[in-house]
Amino acid sequence: MSRIEARPVRIRVRANGPYVIEGGEMEIVDPEGRVLISERLPVALCRCGASARKPFCDGAHARVGFDGTCGTATPGSSGGPSRRG
């Protein structure tokens, strides 16, 4: 039996759009611990807050004029938390 090599999960930040998660196996879990299922792969997660399908993106960022400009922070810098979860 051959072993299938797992692909790393990659999270891509789209300009003025969602986080796009692609790659290997993953689970998206809500605050109550329920596993959420997306019918699309890769998975796009809302970061504008306007999606009617939260946490998934529904394209609302374009309608609301979301500005997703972000810098290039590194863990431990002032650009964000350094803890890993």
C-alpha positions as CSV (number, residue, x, y, z in Angstrom):
1,M,0.0,0.0,0.0
2,S,1.5,3.4,-1.0
3,R,1.4,6.3,1.4
4,I,-0.2,9.5,0.0
5,E,1.9,12.5,0.9
6,A,-0.2,15.2,2.7
7,R,-0.2,18.6,1.0
8,P,0.4,21.5,3.4
9,V,-2.5,23.8,4.0
10,R,-2.0,27.3,2.4
11,I,-3.9,30.4,3.5
12,R,-3.8,33.1,0.8
13,V,-4.9,36.7,1.6
14,R,-6.7,38.1,-1.5
15,A,-6.5,41.9,-2.0
16,N,-9.7,43.4,-0.8
17,G,-11.2,39.9,-0.5
18,P,-11.4,36.8,1.5
19,Y,-8.8,34.4,3.0
20,V,-8.5,31.5,0.6
21,I,-7.6,28.2,2.2
22,E,-6.3,25.5,0.0
23,G,-4.2,22.3,0.2
24,G,-4.5,19.4,2.6
25,E,-7.1,18.1,4.9
26,M,-8.6,20.6,7.3
27,E,-11.6,21.2,9.5
28,I,-13.4,24.5,10.0
29,V,-15.0,24.5,13.5
30,D,-17.6,26.9,14.9
31,P,-17.5,28.3,18.5
32,E,-19.8,25.4,19.6
33,G,-17.3,22.8,18.2
34,R,-19.5,21.8,15.1
35,V,-17.5,21.1,12.0
36,L,-18.7,23.4,9.2
37,I,-18.7,22.1,5.6
38,S,-18.2,24.1,2.5
39,E,-19.4,22.8,-0.8
40,R,-16.5,24.6,-2.6
41,L,-12.8,23.9,-2.6
42,P,-10.7,25.8,-2.1
43,V,-12.5,27.4,0.9
44,A,-12.9,31.2,1.0
45,L,-13.5,32.7,4.4
46,C,-15.0,36.2,4.8
47,R,-12.9,38.9,6.3
48,C,-15.0,41.9,5.5
49,G,-17.8,41.0,7.9
50,A,-20.6,41.5,5.3
51,S,-21.1,38.0,4.1
52,A,-24.6,36.4,4.5
53,R,-22.9,33.0,4.6
54,K,-20.3,33.6,7.4
55,P,-17.8,32.4,8.0
56,F,-17.7,31.7,4.2
57,C,-17.3,34.4,1.6
58,D,-20.2,35.2,-0.6
59,G,-18.6,38.1,-2.6
60,A,-20.1,40.9,-0.4
61,H,-16.7,42.5,-0.1
62,A,-17.1,43.9,-3.6
63,R,-20.5,45.3,-2.9
64,V,-19.5,47.0,0.4
65,G,-16.1,48.3,-0.9
66,F,-14.0,46.4,1.6
67,D,-10.5,47.7,1.9
68,G,-8.4,44.8,2.9
69,T,-5.0,46.5,2.8
70,C,-2.6,44.8,5.1
71,G,1.1,45.0,5.8
72,T,3.6,42.3,6.0
73,A,3.7,41.7,9.8
74,T,5.8,38.8,11.1
75,P,5.0,36.8,14.3
76,G,6.1,38.8,17.3
77,S,6.0,42.1,15.6
78,S,3.5,44.9,16.3
79,G,1.5,43.7,13.3
80,G,-0.4,41.0,15.2
81,P,-0.4,38.3,17.8
82,S,2.6,35.9,18.1
83,R,0.9,32.9,19.6
84,R,0.1,29.9,17.6
85,G,-3.2,28.0,17.9
